[in-house]
Amino acid sequence: MILSFYRMLTSLGAPLISLYLMRRLKRGKEDTKRFNERLGIPSIDRPVGKLVWIHAASVGESISMLKVIENILKKYPGWSVLITTGTVTSAKLMKERLGERAIHQYVPVDRVKYIRRFLEHWKPDFAIWAESEFWPNMVIETRASAIPMVVLNGRMSKRSFERWQRYPAIIKQILKSFSAVLAGSELDGQRFSELGAPNVSAPGNLKYASDPLPFDENELEKIKLEIGGRKIWLGVSTHPGEESIIGEAHKILEKNHTGLLSVIIPRHPERGGEIATELAGLGLNVSRRAIGQKINPDTNIYLADTMGELGIFLRLAKIVFMGKSLVGTGGQNPLEAAWLDSAIVFGPNMDNFEDISSALLKAGGAMQISNPTELAPTISDLLTSPTECEKMAANALNLAKSMADIIEKVMVALEPFFTKADDGP
């Protein structure tokens, strides 16, 4: 009943959807050159042969799918990959990281007309949904097109689980559309099962299988020269409110750590200007990478407000604070830092990565703080104790390495779906 109402609402609400998209376009949250893709209108032709469609909501999900895409293309030479995401940032990332036989398109807005247009053009033989973004019309229309679907790296946070429990009929109908759910952890799998998902297994979290982030060696060397012998720490994937927390922490830290450089890498680089203004208001000297400002001896905060350069900065610092864990909810993926030998600090809000954060804490590869006032003393302890810092970093790296075989388990679980499609017409 509610799903029928949703489908009717998204059909009749076309003018409001168009207004919403136009506002996003004006704010730079939509791609002006490829906007039609959001309406289900393709920008390129469908490749000949078998096609697997992978839907990943945003940056984190799409990164976790890169290893899967690499293995699919290697193992199944007759197949091409279509990956859809919904953000401009993820599209830029995919453009940089995808190889031959892999295509990126923006996911169409969840309106029946757009979804049908998308499916009629691409005609995928198999669909993989990354993690937990279930758009009802897209699920229903894909199922109606007799396209087998699998949830991969399925994630069901406590908050999402409790929310879906209030709408059991809706989530059960959505999950029954999938042939299988490959959960990221046993806890995620248990939650999917309780909500009515069929054929649930838990091969493991694909974020463990990611390769160390790429980097530009020339840029790394340039920044090293600018930093010189200064102590450095990072605030990674920060969200609004966390930059000022880091700024205040810097003011406390520099009293005992002369010459300290704090580097902030915001989750959304387009916020660079407002972040710089906010930090300057705290009396801090800020240099912005996006506009070519260098790290000077009097630079307190280096704002790395660019795309695709996290791999550089994670190779420069051994202490990393993970954003969206003190302000907001859910946290960010700490494994990118773990793979590059960093001691990791995060706040109490790590619901989206509860299995990874718990494993890191248990392994001694991370520290968890409960509020913003604990950030400065925790970072200070690590700056003062390089041996302890190195031990934490080694523990984090060892944990990441110990789980790297997850990709092999995932590919074994996916094999029957590729084999069945190959045997079909």
Secondary structure, 3 states (H helix, E strand, C coil): CHHHHHHHHHHHCHHHHHHHHHHHHHCCCCCCCCHHHHHCCCCCCCCCCEEEEEECCCHHHHHHHHHHHHHHHHHCCCEEEEEEECCHHHHHHHHHHCCCCEEEEECCCCCHHHHHHHHHHHCCCEEEEECCCCCHHHHHHHHHCCCCEEEEEECCCHHHHHHHCCCHHHHHHHHCCCCEEEECCHHHHHHHHHCCCCCEECCCCHHHHCCCCCCCHHHHHHHHHHHCCCCEEEEEEECCCHHHHHHHHHHHHCCCCCCCEEEEEECCHHHHHHHHHHHHCCCCCEEEHHHCCCCCCCCCEEECCCCCCHHHHHCCCCEEEECCCCCCCCCCCCHHHHHCCCEEEECCCCHHHHHHHHHHHHHCCEEECCCHHHHHHHHHHHHHCHHHHHHHHHHHHHHHHHCCCHHHHHHHHHHHHHHHHHHCC
